[in-house]
């Protein structure tokens, strides 16, 4: 746990699924895990599957960023898609709630395709969000 603590002290953002958040925090549910992991200025994104994600940042109460209803075919790679889209949106200057919304959309699109390498392109994501 000392190694994990050292890494987390250096992290600006932590992204994980609800099960991972529970293990890391020792808390039984996604909301309390998000609260526990969002310490100091570190932000936390806890993915809750089709429900979207919880966003905790700067000591504020976590907020739910809703997911998108889609017909899932294969969830393999959805978490990686979510994390990548979230960080990419932040790097382009998006505010954390908007970055989380974009990540939720990217993950939703990715589960509608078979296989692990199914992240949408920026154009596909823009069309999905425009609907």
Buried (B, 14 or more C-beta within 10 A) or exposed (E): EEEEEEEBEEEEBBBBBBEBBBEBBEBEEBBBBBBBBBBEEBBBBBBBBBBBBBBBBEEEEBBBBEBBEBEBEBBBBBBBBBBBBBBBBBEEEBEBEBBBBBBBBBBBBBBBBEEBEBBBEEEEBEEBEEE
